[in-house]
Amino acid sequence: MNYNKKSIEDISVAGKRVLCRCDFNVPTKDGKITSDKRIVAAMPTIKYLVDQGAKVILCSHMGKPKGEWKPELSLKVVAERISQLLGKEVIMAADVVGEDAKAKAAALKDGDVMLLENVRYMKGETKNDPELSKELASMADIFVNDAFGTAHRAHSSTAGVADYLPAVSGYLVQKEVSIMGKALAAPERPFVAILGGAKVSDKLNVIKNLLEKVDTLIIGGGMAYTFLAAKGYDVGKSLVDNEKIDYCKEMMAKAAEKGVNLLLPVDTVVADSFPSPIDAEIPVEVVDCTAIPADKIGLDIGPKASAEFAAAVKAAKTVVWNGPMGVFENPILSKGTKDVAQALADSDAVTIVGGGDSAAACEQLGFADKITHISTGGGASLEFLEGLELPGIACLQDK
């Protein structure tokens, strides 16, 4: 995949109608936005388009209305918040590609901003229906994709419209593509990748792809126990994907053959059972991974593993991290994840954190500003690490 894509700064947008796909899938409660982080993240692109005198038509999805009009998933609250942040009224369309949206788009003046209604109210959106793509494109002269979180989806508003309009990236997508693209295509070495999370099956292709690129691959989280079982260790009641034991053996052999240092936890935090509720206080102990008792379950990496992983990060020039080291939601079982986040925050390397729990850990600990890049897309950043072509990026014009 070519990561060298045109951005909004590479084309003239003055006086043009610009359809800008954003990620306004924000959490709401009782009709109020509970976190406007994604809206704030889109503001540099929106402000640039406004300052350049474009006629801006914003579009996004919210939730999963599955082609039905659900008032609780209306983007009206988003329009109000953008209006406050921009200091000017954002015109709200009553529909997506209906008469109201088209009339309002046609009446826009330079520097005006409007927002289409939830694009997933349209049944054709998730099917990448060419008719819907054509209708969306008919309102604009240029397409800008600034929604990395949905870039792995081939939907009408993320990729389909690019069949009918010149397409470039906004600042958010540009940053994701340039930083993550460079890390995967031409990383400064040593290149260390850290993978966590519960299941090996979620990261099969990521592991395979990264073994072709990294100098060190660190495996933590629930998936580590399947690797440890593949080494012949007894892992007690820990999470093991028995169907993936052979795969893990294969990957360890591949690492050895390629000279990749594959690090597994040397010690682990164990308990009698999985904590329920998730924040319950439970008695835990630390044991070596070669000596996990038969009646215990591994729930976090231990202090020796944390120190070893941190040393690998310290020696690195590029670090990519995706997935927690343990049951991070429980304060007693969050130390391994916190230690990894701390190691990245202390590092001088290019550090990239792929969405989800790893990003949440860095943000909760106040390390966000010490990380080079925290990805805005969980699924998209995972597919990026798999080496897959992302439809919402592949459709953009090459530089």
Secondary structure, 3 states (H helix, E strand, C coil): CCCCECEHHHCCCCCCEEEEECCCCCCEECCEECCCHHHHHHHHHHHHHHHCCCEEEEECCCCCCCCCCCHHHCCHHHHHHHHHHHCCCCEECCCCCCHHHHHHHHCCCCCCEEECCCHHHCCCCCCCCHHHHHHHHCCCCEEEECCHHHCCCCCCCCCHHHHCCCEEECHHHHHHHHHHHHHHHCCCCCEEEEECCCCHHHHHHHHHHHCCCCCEEEECCCCHHHHHHHCCCCCCCCCCCHHHHHHHHHHHHHHHHHCCEEECCCEEEEECCCCCCCCCCCCCEEEECCCCCCCCEEEEECHHHHHHHHHHHHCCCEEEEECCCCCCCCHHHCHHHHHHHHHHHHCCCEEEECCHHHHHHHHHCCCHHHCCEECCCHHHHHHHHHCCCCHHHHCCCEC
